[in-house]
């Protein structure tokens, strides 16, 4: 197998892991924001509500860039 195709395979595995782990991140966030006294900690509820979105967007962006860079190598550019 060509080593250039390994980037595509690794990117697909990373994307799969990101999608599979995302419900775990959401359940962790729900347990943090569902706590009775979460509002007593400064900014924790806001960070916990925005955290999963930031994590998901960064994972999608990173895997997308990996696919893009691998595609450029495969096409010889």
Backbone torsions as a table, in degrees:
resi	resn	phi	psi	omega
1	UNK	NA	139.3	179.3
2	UNK	-67.8	137.4	-178.0
3	UNK	-68.8	-19.5	177.8
4	UNK	-69.0	-27.7	179.0
5	UNK	-75.5	-16.1	178.8
6	UNK	-63.6	-31.4	176.5
7	UNK	-62.9	-39.0	178.2
8	UNK	-67.4	-43.2	-179.6
9	UNK	-65.3	-44.5	178.5
10	UNK	-63.8	-39.4	177.9
11	UNK	-63.9	-39.9	178.4
12	UNK	-67.3	-38.6	177.4
13	UNK	-66.2	-42.3	179.1
14	UNK	-63.7	-41.3	178.5
15	UNK	-65.5	-40.2	178.1
16	UNK	-64.4	-44.0	178.5
17	UNK	-62.9	-41.1	179.4
18	UNK	-62.3	-42.2	-178.9
19	UNK	-70.9	-36.4	179.8
20	UNK	-71.2	-35.6	-178.4
21	UNK	-81.1	-15.1	-174.7
22	UNK	-62.2	-40.2	176.1
23	UNK	-60.9	-31.3	176.6
24	UNK	-66.2	-40.7	177.2
25	UNK	-63.6	-41.9	179.3
26	UNK	-65.7	-39.1	179.2
27	UNK	-68.9	-36.0	174.7
28	UNK	-63.9	-40.8	177.5
29	UNK	-65.5	-39.6	178.8
30	UNK	-64.4	-36.8	178.9
31	UNK	-71.0	-33.7	177.5
32	UNK	-69.8	-48.0	-176.7
33	UNK	-74.9	-18.0	178.2
34	UNK	-83.1	-6.1	179.3
35	UNK	-66.9	144.2	-174.7
36	UNK	-63.8	-41.6	-173.1
37	UNK	-105.8	29.3	-178.8
38	UNK	-67.7	-25.9	-179.2
39	UNK	-72.8	-14.1	178.7
40	UNK	-76.5	-18.7	177.2
41	UNK	-90.6	127.0	-173.9
42	UNK	-65.9	115.0	173.7
43	UNK	76.8	-1.8	-176.7
44	UNK	-65.6	-41.8	-178.5
45	UNK	-67.0	-37.2	178.5
46	UNK	-66.8	-41.9	179.0
47	UNK	-67.2	-39.7	-179.6
48	UNK	-67.9	-31.2	179.1
49	UNK	-76.3	-33.0	-178.1
50	UNK	-89.9	-22.1	-176.4
51	UNK	-52.8	-50.7	-179.1
52	UNK	-61.0	-35.8	178.1
53	UNK	-65.1	-43.4	179.5
54	UNK	-64.1	-42.9	179.3
55	UNK	-63.0	-46.3	-177.4
56	UNK	-65.2	-44.7	179.8
57	UNK	-64.5	-40.3	-180.0
58	UNK	-67.3	-37.3	177.5
59	UNK	-66.5	-43.5	178.9
60	UNK	-65.1	-42.3	179.4
61	UNK	-63.3	-43.5	-178.6
62	UNK	-64.8	-45.0	178.5
63	UNK	-68.1	-35.6	176.5
64	UNK	-63.3	-42.5	177.1
65	UNK	-65.5	-36.4	176.9
66	UNK	-62.9	-43.9	177.1
67	UNK	-63.7	-40.5	-179.6
68	UNK	-63.8	-47.7	-178.7
69	UNK	-66.4	-37.2	177.3
70	UNK	-66.5	-41.0	177.6
71	UNK	-61.5	-38.2	176.9
72	UNK	-64.3	-39.2	178.5
73	UNK	-68.7	-36.7	179.9
74	UNK	-67.7	-33.3	-180.0
75	UNK	-85.1	-7.4	176.8
76	UNK	81.7	24.0	-179.6
77	UNK	-102.3	NA	NA
